[in-house]
Amino acid sequence: MAGRFPLYTNNDVRRKLVKALRRAGWDVVRSVDTLPEDTPDPKHFEKALELGRVLITNDQPLVDNASQWIEKGRPFKGLITWPRAHYRRMTMGLCGRKR
């Protein structure tokens, strides 16, 4: 699909959101499908980089990793994040809806 980019989600992203994104046509790889469940956050950031995917997370340590990369002038595909509190206001269907 035009305008779409590959995504990588860490363990904090709800499975329902991953399913909604996939139904909407997004190419999503979950961290649990690539690395063991107890893998430290920086390794997930590195895996998203290695795979050339935009990282989706609401885990603050991963957001901090991205900030450090930006400060060092190191490129990466991108980061999508939001506060966990927003899960109460958003439905998974709304998050994955086609526009």
Sequence and secondary structure as in RCSB ss.txt:
>XXXX:A:sequence
MAGRFPLYTNNDVRRKLVKALRRAGWDVVRSVDTLPEDTPDPKHFEKALELGRVLITNDQPLVDNASQWIEKGRP
FKGLITWPRAHYRRMTMGLCGRKR
>XXXX:A:secstr
 TT   EEE TTS HHHHHHHHHTT  EEEGGGTS TT  HHHHHHHHHHHT EEEE  HHHHHHHHHHHHTT  
 S EEE  GGGGGT  HHHHH   
